[in-house]
Each structure stands twice: as C-alpha cells, then as structure tokens.
C-alpha cells in the first residue's frame, strides 16, 4: 500500500464515514442491515483504504449552496440539522424532550396517585414504592436525554417529520388529479 490509502485512519475519520453512512441510510440508499454492517466495518477500519471502500458506491454529499436542485417550499432543514436557527432548535428540542419525558411523568403521576389512595384507605403512610418505578426509569431517561441532545436526535426527528409531511402533501396533490370521474 502506498500513499494515503495505507495511512492509518483517525477516530475523526471513522466518525465522518459513520455520519456519511447515516445520511445514506436517511436518504434510503442503504437498508438497515447494510448500514449496520458498514458501520461496524467503519469503526473497525485501520486505514483510509478500509474507509474508502465503504463509500465507493455512494454519491458524494453536495452542499445545498452548490446543488442544482431547487429547494423545497416551506421551512428547510439540512440533513445534519446544522442550518436550524437558535429559535427553531429550541422548539425542536423542547418538542423532543416532551415526547421523551411526558409518558414518564404520566405514569409516575398515576403510580403516586395509587400510592396516595392506598395510604389514605389504610389510614397510615405506606412504604413509598413508586420510587422503584420512578428511579430506574428516570435514570434511563436522563441518560437518553443527555445522549440524544448530544447526538442531535431532536433535529433528526424534526427532519424525518418534515419529510413525512412533504410526502403526504405530495400524495394529496397527486390524488385529486388521478381520481376517476363520477357518472
């Protein structure tokens, strides 16, 4: 091996390839099984040649400024979510946090209500067993929240939601034209 192909790859190089593979998965160019296989190979890669093999059949990512495609109407979001303004990012993050934490809060409210009712009916303060539900689940949610915000999960979900909306709008726009005439 000579030149750059034989050189050892750094962790940042592996992470960049992993990001490109994730984008290819989001675009539908890779299925989940193939994405998983390539991702494992990317993190096990030692040289640049090992990494380049994983991307040879994928087209390069073209920044929106140089793309020949017209942008979609309505609010646009980049593939990595880095084009969102601070206000949009806060709204997207708040929505994601609500989706993650509201089921937990509802269940804890129900469990604590059951504990309060049973304590009142027994006329004594019972052992606070809801802590066994709230504690472990809460710890898992804290880890999920921290890792999700660090990995920009709220922005990814916003992008997926936007794509679904655009597909639905496109389907609605097509359906009236294709409807058969009524006699």
Secondary structure by P-SEA (a helix, b strand, c coil): ccccccccccaaaaaaaaaaaaaaaaaccccaaaaaaaaaaaaacccaaaaaaacccccccccccccccccccccccccccccccaaaaaaaaaaaaaaacaaaaaaaaaaaaaaaaaaaaaccccccccccccaaaaaaaaaaaaaaaaaaaaaaaaaaaaaaaaaaaaaaaaaaaaccccc
